[in-house]
Amino acid sequence: MDQAACVAGAGGLPGPGAGVDWCYFVDPGLDVTRADRVEIGEDGIGGFAVVVTLTPADGVDYAAWTTGSAGHQIAISVEGRVLIAPDLLEPLSGDALHIIGLTETDAQTLLRQLWE
């Protein structure tokens, strides 16, 4: 991640950061092109979460991918733009990605961006 704006051809993806766009340089990751469901819920710590329920096939790949990515920041992007870049604290298993610690407005915005 770099605070500078992305320069064409540099290989970075634009995305949010500290009030301005930053440039995220990301390693190849897990591509999920569809989900069974995307919804907003409470996160259990006083905020909101966006929950992306994966297809069964992607759920298996997701568990394996999070094992190698734990402890790093991950980028969730759509059409070449990073929407959010949370820290992945530990390997995850299951069929859903939970993006927690959001305000209700941020959760609604992220939900809309993921479905566009």
Secondary structure, DSSP 4 states (H G I P E B T S, - for coil): -BSSPPPTTS--EEEEETTEEEEE-----------SEEEEEE-SSSSEEEEEEPPHHHHHHHHHHHHHHTTEE--EEETTEEEE--EE-S---SSEEEEEEE-HHHHHHHHHHHH-
